């Protein structure tokens, strides 16, 4: 049976290449999936898997999500109550937090307790945004990282962000990266996962992670 | 675990074709930017840059089509620049699949455009391209229109200003060095990199792999851009990465 994947379109950047990455990962892994880029809550409600992307500032993204009538409620219903697999990407992952502190304090979805705060590298010569390829330091096993080599000699993920999620509970952190100190790279709790990096831009690592997500049974 | 130095091949695109062509590898069509992008993707480039030098603004549709087809085929970050003057230009490029958009002349003539763009689309996708020439030792000024038009604006002050307005990255090209194969203008690159908090891409003048190393170690750049040394097959991306890693730089070796 072909499963459906909803990539939520709430006006935050281009989702065409994200959709292509999901389609390619589905084709390569043999997991039959139809990918919908959608702002239609009915499509999201009917989807087997849900992806929340996001680029730009936290408050803007929150406003954009709120501007789609009923979307937050549908997400609460199908992700939280019904337990469908969910992946947040970049600001889509940050929105899982309790609060965003970029420019102004903005409430997040509160699914992963914690704040999204400015990265402050110990070495002041390090640049912000944290932009480019970095490796992952895995904190715990997770099905989305199955078969992906992590650690200093492992595969790289593409990051571009100035703010990062600081989870209140250490058990929610799946992987860290380093930019003058630990920076949250991936979080997960139950059926909810989020990556600060862009799997759709992360070549080998990204396509493997997306394939893992397509087959994930939390 | 550290952020790696990025290598960014840059393709000049005119009317939807790569200018002069990409001569390395066995591309069926050396002038097709999408084929070139795929080849660089496979070769392990860390990002790709398209610079549109199409003279006529009416032909933007061709570029957008190229960007769309590239984004469908390559899962790596893509920066597109050239002729970006309005918020609508940026929106169209991002919707076509560009991850970052580079603003050049428009940032000089209208500083507020940078602010408007960053507020609209986020700092992370706004690159300001700075073309500079040395006017006296230790002083560089901004030039526009391919280095022909002087502005009298001092480069580091301009860099600080556009960053304060929201530029997330600076692409710094020396108009003195561009095309000379004598190496980056390291003084210019370092002066700007040390003046701002955001990453700087060194550009203009690469002749060999040591130039790439110097761009980072002496120029303090976070990323190095080159065109002809890669397009003409003088060096592969892999050779460049290996050389830079041997020199002690942290590279993503794929």
Interface residues (C-beta under 8 A of the other chain):
Chain A: X13 X14 X16 X17 X20 X21 X24 X55 X56 X57 X60 X126 X127 X128 X129 X130 X131 X132 X133 X134 X135 X136 X137 X151 X152 X156 X158 X159 X160 X161 X162 X177 X178 X179 X198 X200 X201 X202 X203 X204 X206 X207
Chain B: X1 X2 X3 X4 X5 X6 X41 X46 X68 X71 X72 X75 X76 X77 X94 X95 X96 X97 X98 X99 X121 X122 X123 X124 X125 X168 X169 X197 X198 X199 X222 X223 X252 X254
